[in-house]
Amino acid sequence: MKFFIDTANLDQIKEAQDLGVLDGVTTNPSLMAKEGISGEENVINHYKAICSIVDGDVSAEVIATDYENMIKEGEALAALDPKIVVKIPMIKDGVKAIKYFSQKGIKTNCTLVFSAGQALLAAKAGATYVSPFVGRLDDISVDGLGLIEEIRLIYDNYGFKTQILAASVRHSAHLLGCAKIGADVMTGPLSAITALLKHPLTDSGLAQFLADHAKAAGK
């Protein structure tokens, strides 16, 4: 399972990279705005900065919602760095754009996916990744992990190469649930990854080891 971090915060990306388990980054206009990144040139430079930190794929989202401008924006983003994956919304023109990019050898991430039918269309169009939003479905009392399970079944039935990128992962329980189902990738906050480090028996065991060592050293 690949671990992506869903942020535009360079410090958090560096921390995840230094941990040694980071496989990529996903971003969107909202995350850019959260970090105070605005203006086309600043956004482009921020994408370049992210690519300089990580070794894996970096999803960069188009703003346009019509086919022609999605193609224009996507090609410009893809030209920034080979790591860039063009993030396209799950709309009619978006599916057409994904097909175009797949034929050109440009990696894509189909975002804002909330149904198995949408995920099927994205795979048919040749998306590199499909991003079902686990947390946002849970927010409206719909089983987000259940959607991941449906998509996994469909993709396995037909051998689709599109990777399931579980998005809107909020916490470690989401992360582990996606891992059990067989999601190819998860993307979420750094806290969802670092929470996997924690267990009270690890803490108490380490404290006991250190106490025993100190006692022995004192003798």
PyMOL CGO cylinders between C-alpha atoms (Angstrom):
from pymol import cmd
from pymol.cgo import CYLINDER

trace = [
    CYLINDER, 0.00, 0.00, 0.00, 1.32, 3.42, -0.95, 0.3, 1, 1, 1, 1, 1, 1,
    CYLINDER, 1.32, 3.42, -0.95, 1.16, 6.28, 1.55, 0.3, 1, 1, 1, 1, 1, 1,
    CYLINDER, 1.16, 6.28, 1.55, 0.46, 9.73, 0.11, 0.3, 1, 1, 1, 1, 1, 1,
    CYLINDER, 0.46, 9.73, 0.11, 0.12, 12.86, 2.23, 0.3, 1, 1, 1, 1, 1, 1,
    CYLINDER, 0.12, 12.86, 2.23, -2.75, 15.20, 1.42, 0.3, 1, 1, 1, 1, 1, 1,
    CYLINDER, -2.75, 15.20, 1.42, -1.33, 18.66, 2.01, 0.3, 1, 1, 1, 1, 1, 1,
    CYLINDER, -1.33, 18.66, 2.01, 0.51, 21.60, 0.50, 0.3, 1, 1, 1, 1, 1, 1,
    CYLINDER, 0.51, 21.60, 0.50, 2.51, 22.21, 3.70, 0.3, 1, 1, 1, 1, 1, 1,
    CYLINDER, 2.51, 22.21, 3.70, 6.19, 21.75, 2.89, 0.3, 1, 1, 1, 1, 1, 1,
    CYLINDER, 6.19, 21.75, 2.89, 7.22, 21.09, 6.49, 0.3, 1, 1, 1, 1, 1, 1,
    CYLINDER, 7.22, 21.09, 6.49, 4.72, 18.24, 6.83, 0.3, 1, 1, 1, 1, 1, 1,
    CYLINDER, 4.72, 18.24, 6.83, 5.79, 16.80, 3.48, 0.3, 1, 1, 1, 1, 1, 1,
    CYLINDER, 5.79, 16.80, 3.48, 9.44, 16.89, 4.59, 0.3, 1, 1, 1, 1, 1, 1,
    CYLINDER, 9.44, 16.89, 4.59, 8.57, 15.23, 7.90, 0.3, 1, 1, 1, 1, 1, 1,
    CYLINDER, 8.57, 15.23, 7.90, 6.70, 12.43, 6.11, 0.3, 1, 1, 1, 1, 1, 1,
    CYLINDER, 6.70, 12.43, 6.11, 9.54, 12.03, 3.62, 0.3, 1, 1, 1, 1, 1, 1,
    CYLINDER, 9.54, 12.03, 3.62, 12.11, 11.84, 6.43, 0.3, 1, 1, 1, 1, 1, 1,
    CYLINDER, 12.11, 11.84, 6.43, 10.04, 9.14, 8.14, 0.3, 1, 1, 1, 1, 1, 1,
    CYLINDER, 10.04, 9.14, 8.14, 10.88, 6.94, 5.17, 0.3, 1, 1, 1, 1, 1, 1,
    CYLINDER, 10.88, 6.94, 5.17, 7.37, 5.75, 4.27, 0.3, 1, 1, 1, 1, 1, 1,
    CYLINDER, 7.37, 5.75, 4.27, 6.12, 8.50, 1.93, 0.3, 1, 1, 1, 1, 1, 1,
    CYLINDER, 6.12, 8.50, 1.93, 5.23, 7.49, -1.62, 0.3, 1, 1, 1, 1, 1, 1,
    CYLINDER, 5.23, 7.49, -1.62, 3.67, 10.70, -2.93, 0.3, 1, 1, 1, 1, 1, 1,
    CYLINDER, 3.67, 10.70, -2.93, 1.61, 13.84, -2.37, 0.3, 1, 1, 1, 1, 1, 1,
    CYLINDER, 1.61, 13.84, -2.37, -1.89, 14.97, -3.30, 0.3, 1, 1, 1, 1, 1, 1,
    CYLINDER, -1.89, 14.97, -3.30, -2.88, 18.62, -3.35, 0.3, 1, 1, 1, 1, 1, 1,
    CYLINDER, -2.88, 18.62, -3.35, -5.83, 20.74, -4.43, 0.3, 1, 1, 1, 1, 1, 1,
    CYLINDER, -5.83, 20.74, -4.43, -6.73, 24.44, -4.65, 0.3, 1, 1, 1, 1, 1, 1,
    CYLINDER, -6.73, 24.44, -4.65, -8.19, 24.38, -1.12, 0.3, 1, 1, 1, 1, 1, 1,
    CYLINDER, -8.19, 24.38, -1.12, -4.95, 23.02, 0.35, 0.3, 1, 1, 1, 1, 1, 1,
    CYLINDER, -4.95, 23.02, 0.35, -2.93, 25.60, -1.57, 0.3, 1, 1, 1, 1, 1, 1,
    CYLINDER, -2.93, 25.60, -1.57, -5.16, 28.39, -0.23, 0.3, 1, 1, 1, 1, 1, 1,
    CYLINDER, -5.16, 28.39, -0.23, -4.77, 27.02, 3.30, 0.3, 1, 1, 1, 1, 1, 1,
    CYLINDER, -4.77, 27.02, 3.30, -1.02, 27.57, 3.01, 0.3, 1, 1, 1, 1, 1, 1,
    CYLINDER, -1.02, 27.57, 3.01, -1.52, 31.08, 1.61, 0.3, 1, 1, 1, 1, 1, 1,
    CYLINDER, -1.52, 31.08, 1.61, -0.34, 30.10, -1.88, 0.3, 1, 1, 1, 1, 1, 1,
    CYLINDER, -0.34, 30.10, -1.88, -2.10, 32.20, -4.51, 0.3, 1, 1, 1, 1, 1, 1,
    CYLINDER, -2.10, 32.20, -4.51, -1.36, 33.41, -8.02, 0.3, 1, 1, 1, 1, 1, 1,
    CYLINDER, -1.36, 33.41, -8.02, -0.41, 31.17, -10.92, 0.3, 1, 1, 1, 1, 1, 1,
    CYLINDER, -0.41, 31.17, -10.92, 3.36, 31.67, -10.62, 0.3, 1, 1, 1, 1, 1, 1,
    CYLINDER, 3.36, 31.67, -10.62, 3.37, 31.01, -6.88, 0.3, 1, 1, 1, 1, 1, 1,
    CYLINDER, 3.37, 31.01, -6.88, 1.29, 27.86, -7.29, 0.3, 1, 1, 1, 1, 1, 1,
    CYLINDER, 1.29, 27.86, -7.29, 3.61, 26.57, -10.03, 0.3, 1, 1, 1, 1, 1, 1,
    CYLINDER, 3.61, 26.57, -10.03, 6.68, 27.26, -7.90, 0.3, 1, 1, 1, 1, 1, 1,
    CYLINDER, 6.68, 27.26, -7.90, 5.04, 25.49, -4.96, 0.3, 1, 1, 1, 1, 1, 1,
    CYLINDER, 5.04, 25.49, -4.96, 4.42, 22.39, -7.06, 0.3, 1, 1, 1, 1, 1, 1,
    CYLINDER, 4.42, 22.39, -7.06, 8.08, 22.45, -8.08, 0.3, 1, 1, 1, 1, 1, 1,
    CYLINDER, 8.08, 22.45, -8.08, 9.11, 22.73, -4.43, 0.3, 1, 1, 1, 1, 1, 1,
    CYLINDER, 9.11, 22.73, -4.43, 6.96, 19.72, -3.51, 0.3, 1, 1, 1, 1, 1, 1,
    CYLINDER, 6.96, 19.72, -3.51, 8.46, 17.69, -6.37, 0.3, 1, 1, 1, 1, 1, 1,
    CYLINDER, 8.46, 17.69, -6.37, 11.95, 18.54, -5.12, 0.3, 1, 1, 1, 1, 1, 1,
    CYLINDER, 11.95, 18.54, -5.12, 11.17, 16.95, -1.74, 0.3, 1, 1, 1, 1, 1, 1,
    CYLINDER, 11.17, 16.95, -1.74, 9.41, 13.70, -2.66, 0.3, 1, 1, 1, 1, 1, 1,
    CYLINDER, 9.41, 13.70, -2.66, 10.45, 10.75, -4.79, 0.3, 1, 1, 1, 1, 1, 1,
    CYLINDER, 10.45, 10.75, -4.79, 6.95, 9.70, -5.91, 0.3, 1, 1, 1, 1, 1, 1,
    CYLINDER, 6.95, 9.70, -5.91, 3.93, 11.09, -7.69, 0.3, 1, 1, 1, 1, 1, 1,
    CYLINDER, 3.93, 11.09, -7.69, 2.53, 14.56, -6.95, 0.3, 1, 1, 1, 1, 1, 1,
    CYLINDER, 2.53, 14.56, -6.95, -1.10, 15.19, -7.89, 0.3, 1, 1, 1, 1, 1, 1,
    CYLINDER, -1.10, 15.19, -7.89, -1.70, 18.72, -9.19, 0.3, 1, 1, 1, 1, 1, 1,
    CYLINDER, -1.70, 18.72, -9.19, -5.32, 19.71, -9.84, 0.3, 1, 1, 1, 1, 1, 1,
    CYLINDER, -5.32, 19.71, -9.84, -6.69, 21.62, -12.82, 0.3, 1, 1, 1, 1, 1, 1,
    CYLINDER, -6.69, 21.62, -12.82, -9.04, 24.52, -12.14, 0.3, 1, 1, 1, 1, 1, 1,
    CYLINDER, -9.04, 24.52, -12.14, -10.92, 24.43, -15.46, 0.3, 1, 1, 1, 1, 1, 1,
    CYLINDER, -10.92, 24.43, -15.46, -14.13, 22.43, -15.87, 0.3, 1, 1, 1, 1, 1, 1,
    CYLINDER, -14.13, 22.43, -15.87, -14.33, 22.41, -19.69, 0.3, 1, 1, 1, 1, 1, 1,
    CYLINDER, -14.33, 22.41, -19.69, -12.43, 19.97, -21.89, 0.3, 1, 1, 1, 1, 1, 1,
    CYLINDER, -12.43, 19.97, -21.89, -10.25, 22.40, -23.83, 0.3, 1, 1, 1, 1, 1, 1,
    CYLINDER, -10.25, 22.40, -23.83, -9.00, 24.28, -20.80, 0.3, 1, 1, 1, 1, 1, 1,
    CYLINDER, -9.00, 24.28, -20.80, -8.48, 21.11, -18.75, 0.3, 1, 1, 1, 1, 1, 1,
    CYLINDER, -8.48, 21.11, -18.75, -6.22, 19.88, -21.54, 0.3, 1, 1, 1, 1, 1, 1,
    CYLINDER, -6.22, 19.88, -21.54, -4.35, 23.19, -21.64, 0.3, 1, 1, 1, 1, 1, 1,
    CYLINDER, -4.35, 23.19, -21.64, -3.88, 23.34, -17.86, 0.3, 1, 1, 1, 1, 1, 1,
    CYLINDER, -3.88, 23.34, -17.86, -3.07, 19.65, -17.56, 0.3, 1, 1, 1, 1, 1, 1,
    CYLINDER, -3.07, 19.65, -17.56, -0.37, 19.72, -20.21, 0.3, 1, 1, 1, 1, 1, 1,
    CYLINDER, -0.37, 19.72, -20.21, 1.22, 22.75, -18.55, 0.3, 1, 1, 1, 1, 1, 1,
    CYLINDER, 1.22, 22.75, -18.55, 1.20, 21.01, -15.16, 0.3, 1, 1, 1, 1, 1, 1,
    CYLINDER, 1.20, 21.01, -15.16, 2.61, 17.77, -16.57, 0.3, 1, 1, 1, 1, 1, 1,
    CYLINDER, 2.61, 17.77, -16.57, 5.46, 19.72, -18.17, 0.3, 1, 1, 1, 1, 1, 1,
    CYLINDER, 5.46, 19.72, -18.17, 6.62, 20.99, -14.76, 0.3, 1, 1, 1, 1, 1, 1,
    CYLINDER, 6.62, 20.99, -14.76, 8.06, 17.66, -13.59, 0.3, 1, 1, 1, 1, 1, 1,
    CYLINDER, 8.06, 17.66, -13.59, 7.79, 13.96, -14.54, 0.3, 1, 1, 1, 1, 1, 1,
    CYLINDER, 7.79, 13.96, -14.54, 6.37, 13.31, -11.04, 0.3, 1, 1, 1, 1, 1, 1,
    CYLINDER, 6.37, 13.31, -11.04, 3.27, 15.42, -11.71, 0.3, 1, 1, 1, 1, 1, 1,
    CYLINDER, 3.27, 15.42, -11.71, -0.04, 13.58, -11.97, 0.3, 1, 1, 1, 1, 1, 1,
    CYLINDER, -0.04, 13.58, -11.97, -2.82, 15.70, -13.48, 0.3, 1, 1, 1, 1, 1, 1,
    CYLINDER, -2.82, 15.70, -13.48, -5.81, 15.71, -11.14, 0.3, 1, 1, 1, 1, 1, 1,
    CYLINDER, -5.81, 15.71, -11.14, -9.12, 15.83, -13.04, 0.3, 1, 1, 1, 1, 1, 1,
    CYLINDER, -9.12, 15.83, -13.04, -12.66, 16.09, -11.62, 0.3, 1, 1, 1, 1, 1, 1,
    CYLINDER, -12.66, 16.09, -11.62, -15.20, 13.32, -12.24, 0.3, 1, 1, 1, 1, 1, 1,
    CYLINDER, -15.20, 13.32, -12.24, -17.36, 15.16, -14.76, 0.3, 1, 1, 1, 1, 1, 1,
    CYLINDER, -17.36, 15.16, -14.76, -18.19, 14.42, -18.41, 0.3, 1, 1, 1, 1, 1, 1,
    CYLINDER, -18.19, 14.42, -18.41, -15.46, 16.64, -19.84, 0.3, 1, 1, 1, 1, 1, 1,
    CYLINDER, -15.46, 16.64, -19.84, -13.12, 15.32, -17.16, 0.3, 1, 1, 1, 1, 1, 1,
    CYLINDER, -13.12, 15.32, -17.16, -13.57, 11.75, -18.39, 0.3, 1, 1, 1, 1, 1, 1,
    CYLINDER, -13.57, 11.75, -18.39, -12.87, 12.92, -21.94, 0.3, 1, 1, 1, 1, 1, 1,
    CYLINDER, -12.87, 12.92, -21.94, -9.73, 14.70, -20.70, 0.3, 1, 1, 1, 1, 1, 1,
    CYLINDER, -9.73, 14.70, -20.70, -8.55, 11.59, -18.85, 0.3, 1, 1, 1, 1, 1, 1,
    CYLINDER, -8.55, 11.59, -18.85, -8.86, 9.60, -22.08, 0.3, 1, 1, 1, 1, 1, 1,
    CYLINDER, -8.86, 9.60, -22.08, -6.83, 12.24, -23.92, 0.3, 1, 1, 1, 1, 1, 1,
    CYLINDER, -6.83, 12.24, -23.92, -4.08, 12.29, -21.30, 0.3, 1, 1, 1, 1, 1, 1,
    CYLINDER, -4.08, 12.29, -21.30, -3.93, 8.48, -21.08, 0.3, 1, 1, 1, 1, 1, 1,
    CYLINDER, -3.93, 8.48, -21.08, -3.35, 8.32, -24.83, 0.3, 1, 1, 1, 1, 1, 1,
    CYLINDER, -3.35, 8.32, -24.83, -0.56, 10.89, -24.46, 0.3, 1, 1, 1, 1, 1, 1,
    CYLINDER, -0.56, 10.89, -24.46, 1.13, 8.95, -21.65, 0.3, 1, 1, 1, 1, 1, 1,
    CYLINDER, 1.13, 8.95, -21.65, 0.34, 11.63, -19.05, 0.3, 1, 1, 1, 1, 1, 1,
    CYLINDER, 0.34, 11.63, -19.05, -0.60, 10.30, -15.60, 0.3, 1, 1, 1, 1, 1, 1,
    CYLINDER, -0.60, 10.30, -15.60, -4.00, 11.28, -14.20, 0.3, 1, 1, 1, 1, 1, 1,
    CYLINDER, -4.00, 11.28, -14.20, -5.88, 11.19, -10.91, 0.3, 1, 1, 1, 1, 1, 1,
    CYLINDER, -5.88, 11.19, -10.91, -9.67, 11.23, -11.23, 0.3, 1, 1, 1, 1, 1, 1,
    CYLINDER, -9.67, 11.23, -11.23, -10.92, 13.08, -8.16, 0.3, 1, 1, 1, 1, 1, 1,
    CYLINDER, -10.92, 13.08, -8.16, -14.28, 13.68, -6.45, 0.3, 1, 1, 1, 1, 1, 1,
    CYLINDER, -14.28, 13.68, -6.45, -15.40, 10.08, -6.96, 0.3, 1, 1, 1, 1, 1, 1,
    CYLINDER, -15.40, 10.08, -6.96, -18.34, 9.01, -4.79, 0.3, 1, 1, 1, 1, 1, 1,
    CYLINDER, -18.34, 9.01, -4.79, -19.75, 5.94, -6.57, 0.3, 1, 1, 1, 1, 1, 1,
    CYLINDER, -19.75, 5.94, -6.57, -18.58, 2.66, -8.08, 0.3, 1, 1, 1, 1, 1, 1,
    CYLINDER, -18.58, 2.66, -8.08, -20.07, 3.74, -11.41, 0.3, 1, 1, 1, 1, 1, 1,
    CYLINDER, -20.07, 3.74, -11.41, -17.89, 6.84, -11.48, 0.3, 1, 1, 1, 1, 1, 1,
    CYLINDER, -17.89, 6.84, -11.48, -14.83, 4.73, -10.66, 0.3, 1, 1, 1, 1, 1, 1,
    CYLINDER, -14.83, 4.73, -10.66, -15.69, 2.35, -13.50, 0.3, 1, 1, 1, 1, 1, 1,
    CYLINDER, -15.69, 2.35, -13.50, -15.87, 5.22, -15.99, 0.3, 1, 1, 1, 1, 1, 1,
    CYLINDER, -15.87, 5.22, -15.99, -12.51, 6.58, -14.78, 0.3, 1, 1, 1, 1, 1, 1,
    CYLINDER, -12.51, 6.58, -14.78, -10.88, 3.18, -15.25, 0.3, 1, 1, 1, 1, 1, 1,
    CYLINDER, -10.88, 3.18, -15.25, -12.42, 2.77, -18.70, 0.3, 1, 1, 1, 1, 1, 1,
    CYLINDER, -12.42, 2.77, -18.70, -10.97, 6.14, -19.70, 0.3, 1, 1, 1, 1, 1, 1,
    CYLINDER, -10.97, 6.14, -19.70, -7.52, 5.04, -18.54, 0.3, 1, 1, 1, 1, 1, 1,
    CYLINDER, -7.52, 5.04, -18.54, -7.03, 7.00, -15.30, 0.3, 1, 1, 1, 1, 1, 1,
    CYLINDER, -7.03, 7.00, -15.30, -3.80, 6.22, -13.46, 0.3, 1, 1, 1, 1, 1, 1,
    CYLINDER, -3.80, 6.22, -13.46, -5.51, 6.77, -10.11, 0.3, 1, 1, 1, 1, 1, 1,
    CYLINDER, -5.51, 6.77, -10.11, -9.12, 7.06, -9.00, 0.3, 1, 1, 1, 1, 1, 1,
    CYLINDER, -9.12, 7.06, -9.00, -9.86, 8.95, -5.78, 0.3, 1, 1, 1, 1, 1, 1,
    CYLINDER, -9.86, 8.95, -5.78, -12.99, 7.85, -3.88, 0.3, 1, 1, 1, 1, 1, 1,
    CYLINDER, -12.99, 7.85, -3.88, -13.56, 10.15, -0.89, 0.3, 1, 1, 1, 1, 1, 1,
    CYLINDER, -13.56, 10.15, -0.89, -13.93, 7.91, 2.16, 0.3, 1, 1, 1, 1, 1, 1,
    CYLINDER, -13.93, 7.91, 2.16, -14.29, 10.58, 4.85, 0.3, 1, 1, 1, 1, 1, 1,
    CYLINDER, -14.29, 10.58, 4.85, -16.75, 12.77, 2.96, 0.3, 1, 1, 1, 1, 1, 1,
    CYLINDER, -16.75, 12.77, 2.96, -19.05, 9.79, 2.45, 0.3, 1, 1, 1, 1, 1, 1,
    CYLINDER, -19.05, 9.79, 2.45, -18.84, 8.94, 6.14, 0.3, 1, 1, 1, 1, 1, 1,
    CYLINDER, -18.84, 8.94, 6.14, -19.81, 12.56, 6.86, 0.3, 1, 1, 1, 1, 1, 1,
    CYLINDER, -19.81, 12.56, 6.86, -23.20, 11.95, 5.25, 0.3, 1, 1, 1, 1, 1, 1,
    CYLINDER, -23.20, 11.95, 5.25, -23.68, 8.53, 6.88, 0.3, 1, 1, 1, 1, 1, 1,
    CYLINDER, -23.68, 8.53, 6.88, -22.65, 6.54, 3.80, 0.3, 1, 1, 1, 1, 1, 1,
    CYLINDER, -22.65, 6.54, 3.80, -20.11, 3.72, 4.16, 0.3, 1, 1, 1, 1, 1, 1,
    CYLINDER, -20.11, 3.72, 4.16, -16.93, 5.11, 2.62, 0.3, 1, 1, 1, 1, 1, 1,
    CYLINDER, -16.93, 5.11, 2.62, -14.97, 1.89, 3.12, 0.3, 1, 1, 1, 1, 1, 1,
    CYLINDER, -14.97, 1.89, 3.12, -17.82, 0.01, 1.48, 0.3, 1, 1, 1, 1, 1, 1,
    CYLINDER, -17.82, 0.01, 1.48, -17.24, 2.03, -1.68, 0.3, 1, 1, 1, 1, 1, 1,
    CYLINDER, -17.24, 2.03, -1.68, -13.55, 1.10, -1.69, 0.3, 1, 1, 1, 1, 1, 1,
    CYLINDER, -13.55, 1.10, -1.69, -14.59, -2.55, -1.41, 0.3, 1, 1, 1, 1, 1, 1,
    CYLINDER, -14.59, -2.55, -1.41, -17.01, -2.24, -4.37, 0.3, 1, 1, 1, 1, 1, 1,
    CYLINDER, -17.01, -2.24, -4.37, -14.38, -0.60, -6.56, 0.3, 1, 1, 1, 1, 1, 1,
    CYLINDER, -14.38, -0.60, -6.56, -11.78, -3.22, -5.63, 0.3, 1, 1, 1, 1, 1, 1,
    CYLINDER, -11.78, -3.22, -5.63, -14.18, -6.00, -6.68, 0.3, 1, 1, 1, 1, 1, 1,
    CYLINDER, -14.18, -6.00, -6.68, -15.00, -4.34, -10.02, 0.3, 1, 1, 1, 1, 1, 1,
    CYLINDER, -15.00, -4.34, -10.02, -11.37, -3.58, -10.87, 0.3, 1, 1, 1, 1, 1, 1,
    CYLINDER, -11.37, -3.58, -10.87, -10.27, -7.11, -9.98, 0.3, 1, 1, 1, 1, 1, 1,
    CYLINDER, -10.27, -7.11, -9.98, -13.12, -8.60, -12.05, 0.3, 1, 1, 1, 1, 1, 1,
    CYLINDER, -13.12, -8.60, -12.05, -11.81, -6.96, -15.22, 0.3, 1, 1, 1, 1, 1, 1,
    CYLINDER, -11.81, -6.96, -15.22, -8.12, -6.43, -14.53, 0.3, 1, 1, 1, 1, 1, 1,
    CYLINDER, -8.12, -6.43, -14.53, -8.22, -2.65, -14.64, 0.3, 1, 1, 1, 1, 1, 1,
    CYLINDER, -8.22, -2.65, -14.64, -4.78, -1.14, -13.98, 0.3, 1, 1, 1, 1, 1, 1,
    CYLINDER, -4.78, -1.14, -13.98, -6.21, 2.05, -12.44, 0.3, 1, 1, 1, 1, 1, 1,
    CYLINDER, -6.21, 2.05, -12.44, -5.01, 2.33, -8.85, 0.3, 1, 1, 1, 1, 1, 1,
    CYLINDER, -5.01, 2.33, -8.85, -7.55, 2.92, -6.07, 0.3, 1, 1, 1, 1, 1, 1,
    CYLINDER, -7.55, 2.92, -6.07, -6.37, 5.99, -4.19, 0.3, 1, 1, 1, 1, 1, 1,
    CYLINDER, -6.37, 5.99, -4.19, -8.47, 6.20, -1.03, 0.3, 1, 1, 1, 1, 1, 1,
    CYLINDER, -8.47, 6.20, -1.03, -8.88, 9.92, -0.43, 0.3, 1, 1, 1, 1, 1, 1,
    CYLINDER, -8.88, 9.92, -0.43, -10.34, 11.97, 2.40, 0.3, 1, 1, 1, 1, 1, 1,
    CYLINDER, -10.34, 11.97, 2.40, -8.77, 9.53, 4.85, 0.3, 1, 1, 1, 1, 1, 1,
    CYLINDER, -8.77, 9.53, 4.85, -9.24, 11.18, 8.24, 0.3, 1, 1, 1, 1, 1, 1,
    CYLINDER, -9.24, 11.18, 8.24, -7.52, 8.88, 10.76, 0.3, 1, 1, 1, 1, 1, 1,
    CYLINDER, -7.52, 8.88, 10.76, -5.64, 5.62, 11.25, 0.3, 1, 1, 1, 1, 1, 1,
    CYLINDER, -5.64, 5.62, 11.25, -8.84, 3.53, 11.40, 0.3, 1, 1, 1, 1, 1, 1,
    CYLINDER, -8.84, 3.53, 11.40, -9.72, 4.70, 7.89, 0.3, 1, 1, 1, 1, 1, 1,
    CYLINDER, -9.72, 4.70, 7.89, -6.16, 3.93, 6.78, 0.3, 1, 1, 1, 1, 1, 1,
    CYLINDER, -6.16, 3.93, 6.78, -6.17, 0.40, 8.19, 0.3, 1, 1, 1, 1, 1, 1,
    CYLINDER, -6.17, 0.40, 8.19, -9.65, -0.27, 6.83, 0.3, 1, 1, 1, 1, 1, 1,
    CYLINDER, -9.65, -0.27, 6.83, -8.48, 0.69, 3.34, 0.3, 1, 1, 1, 1, 1, 1,
    CYLINDER, -8.48, 0.69, 3.34, -5.41, -1.52, 3.73, 0.3, 1, 1, 1, 1, 1, 1,
    CYLINDER, -5.41, -1.52, 3.73, -7.55, -4.53, 4.71, 0.3, 1, 1, 1, 1, 1, 1,
    CYLINDER, -7.55, -4.53, 4.71, -9.80, -4.03, 1.68, 0.3, 1, 1, 1, 1, 1, 1,
    CYLINDER, -9.80, -4.03, 1.68, -6.88, -3.68, -0.70, 0.3, 1, 1, 1, 1, 1, 1,
    CYLINDER, -6.88, -3.68, -0.70, -6.75, -0.01, -1.67, 0.3, 1, 1, 1, 1, 1, 1,
    CYLINDER, -6.75, -0.01, -1.67, -3.59, 0.61, -3.68, 0.3, 1, 1, 1, 1, 1, 1,
    CYLINDER, -3.59, 0.61, -3.68, -2.95, 4.01, -2.14, 0.3, 1, 1, 1, 1, 1, 1,
    CYLINDER, -2.95, 4.01, -2.14, -4.21, 6.10, 0.73, 0.3, 1, 1, 1, 1, 1, 1,
    CYLINDER, -4.21, 6.10, 0.73, -3.93, 9.85, 1.05, 0.3, 1, 1, 1, 1, 1, 1,
    CYLINDER, -3.93, 9.85, 1.05, -4.59, 11.73, 4.23, 0.3, 1, 1, 1, 1, 1, 1,
    CYLINDER, -4.59, 11.73, 4.23, -3.06, 14.00, 6.85, 0.3, 1, 1, 1, 1, 1, 1,
    CYLINDER, -3.06, 14.00, 6.85, 0.34, 13.28, 8.39, 0.3, 1, 1, 1, 1, 1, 1,
    CYLINDER, 0.34, 13.28, 8.39, -1.45, 12.54, 11.68, 0.3, 1, 1, 1, 1, 1, 1,
    CYLINDER, -1.45, 12.54, 11.68, -3.16, 9.48, 10.15, 0.3, 1, 1, 1, 1, 1, 1,
    CYLINDER, -3.16, 9.48, 10.15, 0.25, 8.02, 9.32, 0.3, 1, 1, 1, 1, 1, 1,
    CYLINDER, 0.25, 8.02, 9.32, 2.06, 8.90, 12.55, 0.3, 1, 1, 1, 1, 1, 1,
    CYLINDER, 2.06, 8.90, 12.55, -0.86, 7.54, 14.62, 0.3, 1, 1, 1, 1, 1, 1,
    CYLINDER, -0.86, 7.54, 14.62, 0.19, 4.07, 13.41, 0.3, 1, 1, 1, 1, 1, 1,
    CYLINDER, 0.19, 4.07, 13.41, 3.34, 4.45, 15.51, 0.3, 1, 1, 1, 1, 1, 1,
    CYLINDER, 3.34, 4.45, 15.51, 1.43, 4.62, 18.76, 0.3, 1, 1, 1, 1, 1, 1,
    CYLINDER, 1.43, 4.62, 18.76, 0.42, 1.83, 21.14, 0.3, 1, 1, 1, 1, 1, 1,
    CYLINDER, 0.42, 1.83, 21.14, 0.23, 2.05, 24.95, 0.3, 1, 1, 1, 1, 1, 1,
    CYLINDER, 0.23, 2.05, 24.95, 2.07, -1.27, 25.36, 0.3, 1, 1, 1, 1, 1, 1,
    CYLINDER, 2.07, -1.27, 25.36, 4.94, 0.03, 23.25, 0.3, 1, 1, 1, 1, 1, 1,
    CYLINDER, 4.94, 0.03, 23.25, 5.18, 3.09, 25.51, 0.3, 1, 1, 1, 1, 1, 1,
    CYLINDER, 5.18, 3.09, 25.51, 4.97, 1.12, 28.75, 0.3, 1, 1, 1, 1, 1, 1,
    CYLINDER, 4.97, 1.12, 28.75, 7.33, -1.56, 27.48, 0.3, 1, 1, 1, 1, 1, 1,
    CYLINDER, 7.33, -1.56, 27.48, 9.95, 0.99, 26.47, 0.3, 1, 1, 1, 1, 1, 1,
    CYLINDER, 9.95, 0.99, 26.47, 9.61, 2.79, 29.80, 0.3, 1, 1, 1, 1, 1, 1,
    CYLINDER, 9.61, 2.79, 29.80, 10.17, -0.54, 31.62, 0.3, 1, 1, 1, 1, 1, 1,
    CYLINDER, 10.17, -0.54, 31.62, 13.21, -1.39, 29.50, 0.3, 1, 1, 1, 1, 1, 1,
    CYLINDER, 13.21, -1.39, 29.50, 14.77, 2.00, 30.22, 0.3, 1, 1, 1, 1, 1, 1,
    CYLINDER, 14.77, 2.00, 30.22, 13.99, 1.76, 33.94, 0.3, 1, 1, 1, 1, 1, 1,
    CYLINDER, 13.99, 1.76, 33.94, 15.54, -1.71, 34.12, 0.3, 1, 1, 1, 1, 1, 1,
    CYLINDER, 15.54, -1.71, 34.12, 18.61, -0.50, 32.26, 0.3, 1, 1, 1, 1, 1, 1,
    CYLINDER, 18.61, -0.50, 32.26, 19.01, 2.46, 34.59, 0.3, 1, 1, 1, 1, 1, 1,
    CYLINDER, 19.01, 2.46, 34.59, 18.68, 0.19, 37.61, 0.3, 1, 1, 1, 1, 1, 1,
    CYLINDER, 18.68, 0.19, 37.61, 21.27, -2.23, 36.25, 0.3, 1, 1, 1, 1, 1, 1,
    CYLINDER, 21.27, -2.23, 36.25, 23.64, 0.59, 35.35, 0.3, 1, 1, 1, 1, 1, 1,
    CYLINDER, 23.64, 0.59, 35.35, 23.29, 1.97, 38.87, 0.3, 1, 1, 1, 1, 1, 1,
    CYLINDER, 23.29, 1.97, 38.87, 24.51, -1.29, 40.32, 0.3, 1, 1, 1, 1, 1, 1,
]
cmd.load_cgo(trace, "trace")
